[in-house]
């Protein structure tokens, strides 16, 4: 009764050995090596690396110990610029100009300052970096950084196709010229911010 077939677990002795494929063995060794390398890379450093040591030495060597001098007493600290009015004139409505007014409005709030942006181009600010992508879709709105509604919502005045011809710093006034009609006007300001950008270098 102790020898029923369903109780038999098979012949006694060592388990049969399965031959290991050479490619499988190499793959297992490679996986083991990669796991060890990954563990080494992700482990917290126990001591500063050689590159960090060299950087610390270079930083320490570059530090200049300030010496007491009479020149420090002679240097006059420039006073902070105080805005005496609310009229802000921003010349140039490129990416930099628009980024400036967005940050300015974000700091002071909508309508807190009388902001006027002057741009010589007929279009509002657009992404000049991806200008070549216009030929893929032929849709100028996809390059625009804002729309006319943004200026209405945030109470900012935008003048397109208007060029700033002259800045009178004594009178705090801008001479503006409409590039389409040629009409000129004087616009007073309390602070003027120049965001005209620069001309790109054209190889000969």
C-alpha positions as CSV (number, residue, x, y, z in Angstrom):
1,X,0.0,0.0,0.0
2,X,3.0,2.3,0.3
3,X,4.0,1.8,-3.3
4,X,1.0,3.3,-5.1
5,X,1.9,4.7,-8.5
6,X,0.6,8.2,-7.7
7,X,3.0,8.4,-4.7
8,X,6.1,7.7,-6.8
9,X,8.2,10.8,-7.3
10,X,10.5,9.2,-9.8
11,X,13.9,7.5,-9.5
12,X,16.2,8.4,-6.7
13,X,19.5,10.1,-7.4
14,X,20.9,13.4,-8.7
15,X,18.8,15.7,-10.9
16,X,19.6,15.3,-14.6
17,X,21.9,18.0,-15.9
18,X,20.7,20.1,-18.8
19,X,23.3,21.1,-21.3
20,X,23.9,24.9,-21.3
21,X,23.9,26.7,-24.7
22,X,27.1,28.7,-25.2
23,X,25.2,31.7,-26.4
24,X,22.9,31.6,-23.4
25,X,25.9,31.4,-21.1
26,X,27.5,34.5,-22.7
27,X,24.2,36.4,-22.5
28,X,23.8,35.5,-18.8
29,X,27.4,36.7,-18.0
30,X,26.8,39.9,-19.9
31,X,23.5,40.6,-18.0
32,X,25.4,40.0,-14.7
33,X,28.1,42.3,-15.7
34,X,25.7,45.1,-16.8
35,X,23.8,44.7,-13.5
36,X,27.0,45.2,-11.5
37,X,28.0,48.2,-13.6
38,X,24.5,49.7,-13.2
39,X,24.6,49.2,-9.4
40,X,28.0,51.0,-9.3
41,X,26.8,53.9,-11.3
42,X,23.6,54.4,-9.3
43,X,25.3,53.9,-5.9
44,X,25.8,57.0,-3.7
45,X,29.5,58.2,-4.0
46,X,31.5,57.3,-0.9
47,X,34.3,59.9,-1.7
48,X,34.7,62.9,-4.0
49,X,35.8,62.0,-7.6
50,X,39.1,63.1,-9.0
51,X,37.3,65.7,-11.2
52,X,35.5,67.2,-8.2
53,X,38.8,67.4,-6.4
54,X,40.5,69.2,-9.3
55,X,37.5,71.6,-9.6
56,X,37.7,72.5,-5.9
57,X,41.4,73.2,-6.2
58,X,40.9,75.4,-9.2
59,X,38.1,77.3,-7.5
60,X,40.2,77.9,-4.4
61,X,43.1,79.1,-6.5
62,X,40.9,81.6,-8.4
63,X,39.5,83.1,-5.2
64,X,41.0,86.6,-4.5
65,X,41.1,87.7,-0.9
66,X,39.8,91.3,-0.7
67,X,42.3,93.7,0.7
68,X,41.4,96.8,2.6
69,X,41.8,99.8,0.3
70,X,40.9,103.4,0.3
71,X,39.4,103.0,-3.2
72,X,36.3,101.3,-1.7
73,X,35.5,104.5,0.1
74,X,35.8,106.5,-3.1
75,X,33.4,104.3,-5.1
76,X,30.0,105.8,-5.2
77,X,27.0,103.4,-5.3
78,X,24.6,104.3,-8.1
79,X,21.2,105.2,-6.7
80,X,18.2,103.0,-7.6
81,X,16.1,104.2,-10.5
82,X,12.7,105.4,-9.2
83,X,9.7,105.5,-11.5
84,X,8.1,108.9,-11.1
85,X,5.1,108.1,-13.4
86,X,3.0,105.3,-14.8
87,X,3.8,105.7,-18.5
88,X,6.1,103.0,-19.8
89,X,7.2,103.0,-23.5
90,X,8.7,99.8,-24.8
91,X,10.4,100.2,-28.2
92,X,10.5,96.9,-30.1
93,X,7.9,94.1,-30.0
94,X,10.1,91.1,-30.8
95,X,10.4,88.0,-28.5
96,X,12.5,90.0,-26.0
97,X,10.1,92.9,-25.9
98,X,7.1,90.7,-25.5
99,X,8.8,88.7,-22.8
100,X,9.5,91.9,-20.9
101,X,6.0,93.2,-20.9
102,X,4.6,89.8,-19.9
103,X,6.9,89.8,-16.9
104,X,6.2,93.4,-16.1
105,X,2.4,92.9,-16.2
106,X,2.8,89.8,-14.1
107,X,4.7,91.8,-11.4
108,X,2.5,94.9,-11.2
109,X,-0.9,93.6,-12.4
110,X,-3.2,94.5,-15.3
111,X,-3.7,98.3,-15.7
112,X,-1.3,99.2,-12.9
113,X,1.0,100.9,-15.5
114,X,0.2,102.7,-18.7
115,X,2.3,100.4,-21.0
116,X,2.7,101.2,-24.7
117,X,4.6,98.9,-27.0
118,X,5.9,100.2,-30.3
119,X,6.8,97.8,-33.1
120,X,8.1,98.6,-36.6
121,X,6.8,95.4,-38.2
122,X,3.2,95.1,-39.2
123,X,2.8,91.8,-37.2
124,X,2.8,91.2,-33.5
125,X,5.6,89.3,-31.8
126,X,6.4,85.9,-33.4
127,X,8.9,83.1,-33.0
128,X,11.8,84.0,-35.2
129,X,13.8,80.9,-34.3
130,X,11.3,78.6,-36.0
131,X,10.7,81.0,-38.9
132,X,11.7,78.4,-41.5
133,X,8.9,76.1,-40.3
134,X,6.4,78.6,-41.9
135,X,7.1,76.9,-45.2
136,X,5.8,73.6,-43.8
137,X,2.3,74.9,-42.9
138,X,2.0,78.4,-44.3
139,X,0.2,79.5,-41.2
140,X,1.6,82.6,-39.6
141,X,-0.6,82.2,-36.5
142,X,1.4,79.1,-35.5
143,X,4.5,81.3,-35.1
144,X,2.7,84.0,-33.1
145,X,3.7,84.5,-29.5
146,X,0.4,86.2,-28.6
147,X,-2.7,87.7,-30.2
148,X,-4.5,91.0,-30.1
149,X,-6.8,89.7,-27.3
150,X,-3.9,89.4,-24.9
151,X,-3.3,93.2,-25.1
152,X,-6.9,93.9,-24.5
153,X,-7.2,91.6,-21.6
154,X,-4.0,93.0,-19.9
155,X,-4.7,96.7,-20.8
156,X,-1.5,97.1,-22.8
157,X,-1.4,99.4,-25.9
158,X,0.3,98.0,-29.0
159,X,1.4,100.2,-32.0
160,X,2.4,98.1,-35.0
161,X,4.0,99.5,-38.2
162,X,5.3,102.4,-36.1
163,X,9.0,103.3,-35.9
164,X,10.7,105.2,-33.1
165,X,12.7,107.8,-35.0
166,X,14.0,109.8,-32.0
167,X,14.3,109.7,-28.3
168,X,14.4,113.0,-26.4
169,X,15.8,112.1,-23.0
170,X,15.6,115.6,-21.6
171,X,11.9,116.0,-22.5
172,X,11.2,112.2,-22.0
173,X,9.5,112.0,-25.3
174,X,9.5,109.6,-28.3
175,X,9.2,110.7,-31.9
176,X,7.1,108.0,-33.7
177,X,6.6,107.6,-37.4
178,X,3.9,105.5,-39.1
179,X,5.8,103.5,-41.7
180,X,2.7,103.2,-43.9
181,X,1.4,106.8,-43.9
182,X,4.6,108.6,-42.9
183,X,2.6,110.5,-40.2
184,X,4.6,111.4,-37.0
185,X,3.6,112.0,-33.4
186,X,5.2,112.7,-30.1
187,X,4.7,110.3,-27.3
188,X,5.7,111.2,-23.7
189,X,7.0,108.6,-21.3
190,X,8.2,108.3,-17.7
191,X,10.4,105.2,-18.5
192,X,11.6,104.0,-21.9
193,X,12.8,100.4,-22.4
194,X,14.7,99.5,-25.6
195,X,14.0,96.0,-26.9
196,X,15.1,96.5,-30.5
197,X,17.3,93.4,-30.8
198,X,20.2,93.4,-33.2
199,X,21.0,92.9,-36.8
200,X,22.2,89.4,-37.8
201,X,25.6,89.0,-39.3
202,X,25.4,88.2,-43.0
203,X,28.6,86.5,-44.4
204,X,30.1,88.1,-47.4
